[in-house]
Amino acid sequence: MKGDRLEFFKEFAYKVLSYNRLTGTEGHRRARRLLESSLEYISSNYQKETFRVNRFIPTEAWMKVGEEKVRAVAYIGSKDTETEGYVKEDYIEGDIALIPDLNGEKALEAQRKGAVAIVNYRGDYKANGYVYGSYMGLSIPVLSIDRDDLRKVADFKVKLSVRSSEKTLEGTNLLMEIGRGPIIYLLAHMDTVQKVYGAVNSGVGFLLLLFIYEELRGRYNAPYKLRFLITDGRELGFEGARFHVSRGLKHVFYCINLEGIGWHNPCVIYEDAKGYNGERINELFYKHVEDLKVKIDFRKAKEREGDHMPFKERGVQTLFLSSHPLTITHTLYDNYEAISWDHVVLWYEVILSFLRRFHRL
């Protein structure tokens, strides 16, 4: 990515990524209008897919220990709740489960064991702060607290409260295509959780799709069709990707997910929460990286998820490009200042050259 192009990318990214993009909010609509204006400016014949989903969106959460009130942040999907229980890491049925660095597997286990709620906090090796969590498909509320408040609630009986309302949210996927032949998807999500700007997760990813699409559109002659999909509703439970996949997949060989790129620790996640990703496409990407002599790690991260999973469930080979560990995701630290522009350029060049020589590897 040359100097002028990079400067334009930075300016455009600053405009788009200065909004919280929770699906259905004004910030989300403004960011999408900027995207669509950009696509119209370059005369892209893009398509839109619109879907609706009902979700509980929390506005306030706290816990009371005696007369002391401890502020918390509730995950998307947490219903309006008043409950009480003992907050324990070694929890049993009827307790509030205290779980550091929560992931989907731990959350489901807590619900199965009869926890009435879950309280999450960031582990010692991470910067302190609240986690603004996405929808986890649970029937019990999930809250995040500041690590400094841990001593106030751990092993105490607390009254837990969530204020939340159910909303019907409209999401929109954006779709562009180049070329002919069997299909390779490139996807990234544009939405965020509440309060968070999501510059790294996954702002850089969906903006790179635009720039890669524009770069290849006039000079692409490989024997594969590239289908660029900017998804919505990822933080609502992968709703945009699931909606797209539900409409049918024909002649789809591969899916490349750009989620969490543009930070430090660039990597390929070859095994995630839903098992191994595509063996062949991972091998080809490894060979490509080796040929370029670029430092990108291949990592197992069984707590990580992404919009490629609905494709993987349909038998499509998947490639998960990200950063790992990605310690700022779903926090207020994930803003424009967090972007590592050297890594943005690295990913742009690596992905672009991979698509151009994929059929020859």
C-alpha positions as CSV (number, residue, x, y, z in Angstrom):
1,M,0.0,0.0,0.0
2,K,1.7,3.2,-1.2
3,G,2.0,6.4,0.8
4,D,-1.0,8.4,-0.7
5,R,-3.2,5.3,-0.5
6,L,-2.3,4.6,3.1
7,E,-3.0,8.2,4.1
8,F,-6.4,8.0,2.4
9,F,-7.0,4.8,4.3
10,K,-6.1,6.4,7.6
11,E,-8.4,9.4,6.9
12,F,-11.4,7.2,5.9
13,A,-10.8,4.9,8.8
14,Y,-10.9,7.8,11.2
15,K,-14.3,8.9,9.9
16,V,-15.9,5.4,9.9
17,L,-14.3,4.1,13.1
18,S,-15.2,7.1,15.2
19,Y,-18.7,5.7,15.7
20,N,-20.0,3.0,18.0
21,R,-21.6,0.6,15.5
22,L,-24.0,-1.5,17.5
23,T,-26.5,-2.7,15.0
24,G,-29.6,-0.5,14.9
25,T,-28.0,2.6,16.5
26,E,-27.4,6.0,14.8
27,G,-23.7,5.4,14.8
28,H,-24.2,2.2,13.0
29,R,-26.4,3.9,10.4
30,R,-23.9,6.7,9.9
31,A,-20.9,4.3,9.4
32,R,-22.9,2.3,6.9
33,R,-23.8,5.4,4.9
34,L,-20.1,6.2,4.7
35,L,-19.4,2.7,3.4
36,E,-22.2,2.8,0.9
37,S,-21.1,6.3,-0.3
38,S,-17.6,4.9,-0.9
39,L,-19.0,2.0,-2.9
40,E,-21.2,4.2,-5.0
41,Y,-18.2,6.6,-5.6
42,I,-16.1,3.8,-7.1
43,S,-19.2,2.6,-9.1
44,S,-19.5,-0.7,-7.3
45,N,-22.5,-2.8,-8.2
46,Y,-22.9,-3.9,-4.6
47,Q,-25.9,-5.8,-3.1
48,K,-27.6,-5.4,0.2
49,E,-29.1,-8.1,2.4
50,T,-31.4,-6.9,5.2
51,F,-32.5,-9.0,8.1
52,R,-34.1,-8.4,11.5
53,V,-33.4,-9.9,14.9
54,N,-34.8,-9.4,18.4
55,R,-32.3,-8.9,21.2
56,F,-32.2,-7.6,24.8
57,I,-30.0,-4.6,24.9
58,P,-28.9,-3.6,28.4
59,T,-28.6,0.0,29.5
60,E,-27.5,-0.3,33.1
61,A,-26.2,-3.0,35.5
62,W,-24.9,-3.1,39.1
63,M,-24.5,-5.2,42.2
64,K,-25.2,-4.3,45.8
65,V,-23.2,-5.7,48.7
66,G,-25.0,-4.4,51.7
67,E,-25.3,-0.7,51.1
68,E,-22.4,-0.5,48.7
69,K,-23.3,-0.3,45.0
70,V,-20.8,-1.8,42.4
71,R,-21.1,-0.7,38.8
72,A,-21.1,-3.4,36.2
73,V,-21.7,-3.7,32.4
74,A,-24.2,-6.3,31.1
75,Y,-23.6,-8.3,27.9
76,I,-25.9,-8.1,25.0
77,G,-28.8,-10.5,25.5
78,S,-29.0,-10.0,29.3
79,K,-32.6,-9.5,30.2
80,D,-34.1,-7.1,32.7
81,T,-33.2,-8.9,36.0
82,E,-33.3,-8.7,39.7
83,T,-31.6,-11.7,41.5
84,E,-29.3,-12.5,44.3
85,G,-26.8,-15.1,45.3
86,Y,-23.2,-15.7,46.4
87,V,-20.5,-14.7,44.0
88,K,-18.1,-17.6,43.8
89,E,-15.4,-18.9,41.4
90,D,-16.1,-22.4,42.9
91,Y,-19.9,-22.0,42.2
92,I,-22.8,-24.4,42.6
93,E,-26.4,-24.3,41.6
94,G,-28.0,-21.0,42.7
95,D,-24.8,-19.1,43.0
96,I,-23.5,-16.3,40.8
97,A,-20.5,-17.7,38.8
98,L,-17.4,-15.6,39.0
99,I,-15.3,-16.3,35.9
100,P,-12.2,-14.5,34.7
101,D,-11.7,-14.0,31.0
102,L,-15.1,-15.5,30.1
103,N,-15.6,-17.4,26.8
104,G,-18.6,-19.2,25.3
105,E,-17.7,-22.7,26.6
106,K,-17.2,-21.4,30.2
107,A,-20.5,-19.5,30.0
108,L,-22.5,-22.5,28.8
109,E,-21.0,-24.7,31.5
110,A,-22.0,-22.2,34.2
111,Q,-25.6,-22.1,32.9
112,R,-25.7,-25.9,32.8
113,K,-24.5,-26.1,36.4
114,G,-27.3,-23.9,37.5
115,A,-25.7,-20.5,38.0
116,V,-28.3,-17.7,38.2
117,A,-25.9,-15.2,36.6
118,I,-22.3,-14.8,35.5
119,V,-19.8,-12.1,36.6
120,N,-16.7,-11.7,34.4
121,Y,-13.5,-9.7,34.9
122,R,-10.3,-9.3,33.0
123,G,-7.3,-11.4,34.2
124,D,-4.2,-10.0,35.8
125,Y,-2.2,-10.1,32.6
126,K,-4.7,-7.8,30.8
127,A,-5.3,-4.0,31.1
128,N,-8.0,-3.4,33.6
129,G,-11.5,-2.3,32.6
130,Y,-15.0,-3.5,31.6
131,V,-15.7,-6.1,28.9
132,Y,-18.7,-5.1,26.7
133,G,-19.8,-8.5,25.7
134,S,-21.6,-9.9,22.7
135,Y,-24.7,-12.1,22.7
136,M,-23.8,-15.6,24.0
137,G,-27.1,-17.4,23.6
138,L,-27.7,-17.7,27.3
139,S,-30.9,-17.3,29.4
140,I,-29.0,-16.0,32.4
141,P,-27.5,-12.5,32.6
142,V,-23.8,-11.9,32.1
143,L,-22.1,-9.0,33.7
144,S,-18.5,-7.6,33.6
145,I,-16.9,-5.7,36.5
146,D,-13.7,-3.7,36.9
147,R,-11.0,-5.9,38.4
148,D,-10.4,-3.4,41.2
149,D,-14.0,-4.2,42.4
150,L,-13.4,-7.9,42.6
151,R,-12.6,-7.8,46.3
152,K,-15.9,-6.1,46.9
153,V,-18.1,-8.9,45.5
154,A,-16.0,-12.2,45.6
155,D,-17.5,-14.6,48.2
156,F,-20.2,-12.1,49.2
157,K,-23.9,-12.4,48.9
158,V,-25.0,-9.7,46.4
159,K,-28.2,-8.3,44.8
160,L,-27.7,-8.2,41.1
161,S,-29.7,-5.9,38.9
162,V,-29.9,-5.4,35.1
163,R,-31.9,-2.8,33.2
164,S,-32.6,-4.0,29.7
165,S,-35.2,-3.8,27.0
166,E,-35.9,-6.0,24.0
167,K,-35.4,-4.4,20.6
168,T,-36.0,-5.4,17.0
169,L,-32.8,-4.6,15.3
170,E,-32.3,-4.3,11.5
171,G,-29.0,-5.4,10.1
172,T,-27.6,-5.1,6.6
173,N,-24.9,-7.2,4.9
174,L,-23.0,-5.6,1.9
175,L,-21.9,-7.9,-0.9
176,M,-19.5,-7.3,-3.9
177,E,-18.1,-9.7,-6.5
178,I,-15.1,-10.0,-8.9
179,G,-14.3,-12.7,-11.4
180,R,-15.7,-16.0,-12.4
181,G,-15.4,-19.6,-11.3
182,P,-15.6,-21.4,-7.9
183,I,-16.1,-18.9,-5.1
184,I,-13.7,-17.7,-2.4
185,Y,-15.4,-15.5,0.2
186,L,-13.6,-12.7,2.0
187,L,-15.6,-11.5,5.0
188,A,-15.4,-9.1,7.9
189,H,-18.1,-7.7,10.2
190,M,-18.8,-4.0,10.6
191,D,-20.8,-4.0,13.8
192,T,-19.7,-3.6,17.4
193,V,-20.9,-4.1,20.9
194,Q,-22.3,-1.1,22.8
195,K,-19.9,1.8,23.8
196,V,-17.0,0.3,21.9
197,Y,-15.5,1.7,18.6
198,G,-14.2,-1.7,17.4
199,A,-11.3,-0.3,15.3
200,V,-9.4,-3.6,15.5
201,N,-12.3,-5.8,16.0
202,S,-13.2,-5.6,13.2
203,G,-13.0,-2.1,11.7
204,V,-9.7,-2.6,9.9
205,G,-10.9,-5.9,8.5
206,F,-14.0,-4.6,6.7
207,L,-12.2,-1.5,5.5
208,L,-9.5,-3.6,4.0
209,L,-12.1,-5.5,2.1
210,L,-13.1,-2.3,0.4
211,F,-9.5,-1.4,-0.5
212,I,-8.7,-4.9,-1.7
213,Y,-11.9,-5.0,-3.8
214,E,-11.0,-1.7,-5.4
215,E,-7.4,-2.7,-6.1
216,L,-8.4,-6.0,-7.7
217,R,-11.5,-5.0,-9.5
218,G,-9.9,-3.7,-12.7
219,R,-7.1,-6.3,-13.0
220,Y,-8.1,-9.7,-11.6
221,N,-7.9,-12.7,-13.9
222,A,-7.5,-15.7,-11.5
223,P,-9.9,-18.7,-12.1
224,Y,-11.8,-18.0,-8.9
225,K,-14.7,-15.6,-8.1
226,L,-14.0,-13.4,-5.2
227,R,-17.1,-12.6,-3.1
228,F,-16.6,-9.8,-0.6
229,L,-19.1,-9.9,2.3
230,I,-19.3,-7.2,5.0
231,T,-21.5,-8.8,7.6
232,D,-23.7,-7.2,10.2
233,G,-25.0,-8.6,13.5
234,R,-21.9,-10.5,14.4
235,E,-22.1,-9.3,18.0
236,L,-25.8,-10.3,18.1
237,G,-24.9,-13.9,17.6
238,F,-23.4,-14.1,14.0
239,E,-26.8,-13.1,12.7
240,G,-25.6,-11.5,9.4
241,A,-23.4,-14.5,8.5
242,R,-26.1,-17.0,9.4
243,F,-28.7,-15.1,7.4
244,H,-26.4,-15.1,4.3
245,V,-25.5,-18.7,4.6
246,S,-29.2,-19.7,5.1
247,R,-29.9,-18.4,1.6
248,G,-27.7,-21.2,0.2
249,L,-24.1,-21.7,-0.8
250,K,-23.3,-23.0,-4.3
251,H,-19.8,-23.6,-5.7
252,V,-18.2,-22.2,-2.6
253,F,-14.8,-23.6,-1.9
254,Y,-13.2,-21.3,0.6
255,C,-14.0,-18.6,3.2
256,I,-11.4,-16.1,4.5
257,N,-12.3,-14.2,7.7
258,L,-10.5,-10.9,8.6
259,E,-11.4,-10.4,12.2
260,G,-9.1,-8.7,14.6
261,I,-6.4,-7.8,12.2
262,G,-4.5,-4.5,12.3
263,W,-3.0,-4.9,15.8
264,H,0.1,-6.6,17.1
265,N,0.6,-10.4,17.2
266,P,-0.6,-11.1,13.6
267,C,-1.6,-14.7,13.2
268,V,-3.6,-17.4,11.5
269,I,-5.9,-19.2,13.9
270,Y,-5.9,-22.8,12.6
271,E,-8.1,-24.1,15.4
272,D,-10.9,-22.1,17.1
273,A,-13.9,-22.8,19.3
274,K,-15.6,-24.9,16.5
275,G,-12.5,-27.0,15.7
276,Y,-10.0,-27.0,12.9
277,N,-10.3,-24.6,10.0
278,G,-9.7,-25.7,6.4
279,E,-6.6,-27.8,6.1
280,R,-5.8,-27.1,2.4
281,I,-6.3,-23.3,2.5
282,N,-4.3,-23.1,5.7
283,E,-1.5,-25.0,4.1
284,L,-1.5,-22.8,1.1
285,F,-1.5,-19.7,3.2
286,Y,1.4,-21.0,5.2
287,K,3.4,-21.7,2.0
288,H,2.6,-18.2,0.8
289,V,3.8,-16.6,4.1
290,E,6.9,-18.7,4.0
291,D,7.6,-17.6,0.4
292,L,7.2,-13.9,1.4
293,K,9.4,-14.4,4.5
294,V,6.7,-12.6,6.6
295,K,6.3,-13.2,10.3
296,I,2.7,-14.4,10.9
297,D,2.2,-17.0,13.5
298,F,-0.1,-20.0,13.2
299,R,-1.9,-20.4,16.6
300,K,-4.5,-22.6,18.3
301,A,-7.1,-20.4,20.1
302,K,-10.1,-22.6,21.2
303,E,-11.8,-19.7,22.8
304,R,-12.0,-17.6,19.6
305,E,-15.1,-17.5,17.3
306,G,-15.9,-15.6,14.1
307,D,-18.3,-15.1,11.2
308,H,-16.6,-17.9,9.2
309,M,-18.2,-20.5,11.5
310,P,-21.5,-20.7,9.7
311,F,-19.5,-21.4,6.6
312,K,-17.5,-24.1,8.3
313,E,-20.7,-25.7,9.5
314,R,-21.7,-26.1,5.8
315,G,-18.4,-27.8,4.9
316,V,-16.6,-24.8,3.5
317,Q,-12.8,-24.6,4.1
318,T,-12.0,-21.6,6.2
319,L,-9.0,-19.4,6.9
320,F,-9.2,-17.2,10.1
321,L,-6.8,-14.2,9.9
322,S,-6.5,-12.3,13.2
323,S,-4.2,-11.2,16.0
324,H,-3.6,-13.5,19.0
325,P,-3.7,-12.8,21.8
326,L,-6.1,-9.9,21.2
327,T,-6.4,-8.5,24.6
328,I,-8.3,-5.3,23.7
329,T,-11.3,-6.8,22.0
330,H,-14.7,-5.6,23.4
331,T,-13.1,-3.0,25.6
332,L,-12.8,0.8,25.3
333,Y,-9.1,0.3,24.4
334,D,-10.2,-0.9,21.0
335,N,-10.2,2.5,19.3
336,Y,-8.5,4.3,16.4
337,E,-5.3,4.9,18.5
338,A,-4.9,1.1,18.9
339,I,-4.4,0.5,15.2
340,S,-0.9,-0.6,14.2
341,W,-0.5,0.8,10.7
342,D,2.6,-1.3,9.9
343,H,0.5,-4.4,10.5
344,V,-2.4,-3.0,8.4
345,V,0.0,-2.6,5.5
346,L,1.4,-6.0,6.1
347,W,-2.0,-7.7,6.0
348,Y,-3.0,-5.7,2.9
349,E,0.1,-6.8,0.9
350,V,0.0,-10.4,2.1
351,I,-3.8,-10.9,1.4
352,L,-3.6,-9.1,-1.9
353,S,-0.7,-11.2,-3.2
354,F,-2.3,-14.4,-1.8
355,L,-5.4,-13.8,-3.9
356,R,-3.4,-13.1,-7.0
357,R,-1.3,-16.3,-6.8
358,F,-3.7,-18.6,-4.9
359,H,-4.3,-20.8,-7.9
360,R,-0.6,-21.3,-8.5
361,L,0.4,-22.3,-5.0
